[in-house]
């Protein structure tokens, strides 16, 4: 939490007009409790053994099994998702995982008469977006800047800058002409109150 606070203080918007100064500080005071709650959730995940980067926004994500198998990159955003940590889950920098998403790292082996567990890790690359109610199965790698559409269910890897939609899922490329640099978490009201309205290009 202290690293997050130091970062926000370094990137603090410094209004030049008295009117803007008043507006900014009213907004900061209004959101101070929400900011505390937001930063505390990351701290609780750290206490459970997860690796959590700077300014990660965690909704009411449901974690099953060992939190030590979870790694989340800086400025990632997780909604009300479910993560089954029977194997490692690595979520990259500035990733968005929306509400209702399920990340499964284990299933049952259909070739085994005892239906033994079959485990495999999941990797989600930087700037990827996993939309509402998507299901990511064990062993999947989602590439940088890829988009997994709402309700998609898939078990194959997703290339960089590709869109996966449907059930069963189909893939198509995204027309990507510029390097991604957006940060959805810095548009979150409690954080935006500190860094200002145009934070997406901050290093």
Secondary structure, 3 states (H helix, E strand, C coil): CHHHHHHHHHCCCCCCCHHHHHHHHHHHHHHHHHHHHHHHHHHHHHHCCCEECCCCEECCCEEEECHHHEEECCCCEECCCEEEECCCEEECCCCEECCCCEEECEEECCCCCCCCEEECCEEECCCCEECCCCEECCCCEECCCCEECCCCEECCCECCCEEEECCCCEEEECCCCCCCCCCHHHHCHHHHHHHCCCCCCCC
